[in-house]
Amino acid sequence: MQQTREIGIRVALGAQPRDILGLILGRGTRLTLMGVGVAAALLTTRLLRSLLFGVSPMDPLTIASVATLLIAA
């Protein structure tokens, strides 16, 4: 319902049909990619479990450390 109102306001302000279509497809694509990313992360976790020794793939300290290193890089 909220998106319907938003689209109506955008059309009233002069948005073209291709702009509205791009908005809807863009949001849907982002949600789809996030879902694929989560699924890939879960599959990767299972793979890493067999490769790691003495560390859990879901260890919060390890995840925070890796995230910090990636941000720093």
N, C-alpha and C positions, 0 to 999 in steps of 0.2 A: 504494500500500500504506500509506503514512504517513497519507494522508488518511482511509483506512478506519479506522485505529486512532483517529485524532482524533475522528471521528464517533462511534465506539463509546464513547469516554470521555465525550463530550458527552451522549450518550443516557443513559449510566450515571449521569451527574450530574443528569439531569432535563431535558435540552433537549427542547423540543417539536419535532415534525416540521417545522413551519413555520420554526423557528429553523435547523434543519439545511438546509432548502431555501434559505433566505435566505443562509446561509453559502456554499453551493455556487454559487448564482446570482450572488452578489456578487463572488466571486473570478473567475468566468468573465467577468462584465461588465467588471471592471477589466482583465483581460488583453485582452479585445476592444477596449476603448477605447484601451489603450496601442498596440495594433497599428494601429488606425485613425489614431492620432496620429502614429505613425512614417510611415505611408503619406502622410498629409497633409503632413508635414514634407518628405518627398522630393519630392512634387509641387510644393510651394511653392518649394523650392530650384531646381527647373527654371524656374519662372516668374521668380524673382528673378535668375537668371543673365542673362536677357535685359534686365533693368531696371538692373542694377548696372554701373557703369563703373569699371574699374580695381581692383575688389575682388572676390575670389572668394567665393561664398556659403559655402564651407566653410573660410574663413580663421579659424584658431583665435583670433587676437587680436580679430577682429570679433565672433565668437561670445561670447567671454569678456566683451568690453565691453558688448555688448547684454544679456547675462545679468546683469551687475553693475548696469546701469541699471534693469533690470526689478525686481531685488531691492530696489534703493534706493527705487524708486517705491512 
